Amino acid sequence: MHPAEFKISEDLTMAARILESGTPYAIALHLNIRSFDKAITAESRIDSLEKEVATLRNEILDFRREMTNLQTKGREGAGSPDESQNTIKKAI
């Protein structure tokens, strides 16, 4: 069932009636609401963290490529170890 197929206002009215009933159904609905809220909050956080991890992985790959380029330049063009260090410091 798609969310557009049910009326949220009706569900809220029924949920309020159940939650105020003082029955075991009230406890069950209360616990379900809390559990579902916690689950969607966790899913949202996981999605955000997965995007952050992907960004960090890309940054690490970029840094590795740059380090490889600097090491190659250092081996090819530097006349002394001091010049290689200066090249690396400029890149950083």
C-alpha positions as CSV (number, residue, x, y, z in Angstrom):
1,M,0.0,0.0,0.0
2,H,1.4,3.4,-1.0
3,P,1.2,6.2,1.6
4,A,-1.2,8.2,-0.8
5,E,-3.7,5.3,-0.5
6,F,-4.5,5.9,3.2
7,K,-5.6,9.0,5.1
8,I,-3.0,10.0,7.7
9,S,-5.7,12.0,9.6
10,E,-7.8,8.9,10.0
11,D,-4.8,6.8,11.2
12,L,-3.8,9.5,13.7
13,T,-7.4,9.6,15.1
14,M,-7.4,5.8,15.4
15,A,-3.9,5.8,17.0
16,A,-5.0,8.4,19.5
17,R,-8.1,6.4,20.4
18,I,-6.0,3.2,20.8
19,L,-3.2,5.0,22.8
20,E,-5.8,6.5,25.2
21,S,-7.7,3.2,25.6
22,G,-5.6,1.9,28.5
23,T,-5.6,-1.5,26.9
24,P,-2.7,-3.8,26.0
25,Y,-3.2,-2.5,22.5
26,A,-2.2,0.9,23.7
27,I,1.1,-0.4,25.0
28,A,1.7,-2.4,21.9
29,L,1.0,0.6,19.6
30,H,3.2,2.8,21.8
31,L,6.1,0.4,21.6
32,N,5.7,-0.1,17.9
33,I,5.6,3.7,17.3
34,R,8.8,4.1,19.3
35,S,10.5,1.2,17.5
36,F,9.5,2.3,14.0
37,D,10.7,5.9,14.8
38,K,14.0,4.6,16.0
39,A,14.4,2.4,12.9
40,I,13.8,5.2,10.4
41,T,16.1,7.5,12.3
42,A,18.8,4.8,12.2
43,E,18.2,4.2,8.5
44,S,18.6,7.9,7.8
45,R,21.8,8.1,9.8
46,I,23.2,5.0,8.0
47,D,22.4,6.6,4.6
48,S,24.2,9.8,5.6
49,L,27.2,7.8,6.9
50,E,27.4,5.7,3.8
51,K,27.6,8.9,1.7
52,E,30.3,10.3,4.0
53,V,32.3,7.1,3.7
54,A,32.1,7.2,-0.1
55,T,33.3,10.8,0.0
56,L,36.2,9.9,2.3
57,R,37.2,6.9,0.1
58,N,37.3,9.2,-2.9
59,E,39.5,11.7,-1.0
60,I,41.8,8.9,0.0
61,L,42.1,7.7,-3.6
62,D,42.9,11.3,-4.7
63,F,45.6,11.6,-2.0
64,R,47.1,8.3,-3.0
65,R,47.3,9.4,-6.7
66,E,48.8,12.7,-5.7
67,M,51.4,11.0,-3.5
68,T,52.3,8.6,-6.3
69,N,52.7,11.6,-8.7
70,L,54.8,13.4,-6.1
71,Q,57.0,10.3,-5.6
72,T,57.4,9.9,-9.3
73,K,58.4,13.5,-9.8
74,G,60.7,13.2,-6.9
75,R,62.5,10.3,-8.4
76,E,62.7,11.8,-11.9
77,G,63.5,15.4,-11.3
78,A,64.9,16.0,-7.9
79,G,68.6,16.4,-7.7
80,S,68.8,15.9,-4.0
81,P,66.6,14.7,-1.2
82,D,66.0,18.3,0.0
83,E,64.4,19.2,-3.4
84,S,62.1,16.1,-3.1
85,Q,61.0,17.2,0.3
86,N,60.3,20.8,-1.0
87,T,58.2,19.4,-3.8
88,I,56.1,17.4,-1.4
89,K,55.7,20.3,1.0
90,K,54.6,22.6,-1.8
91,A,51.9,20.1,-2.8
92,I,50.6,19.8,0.7
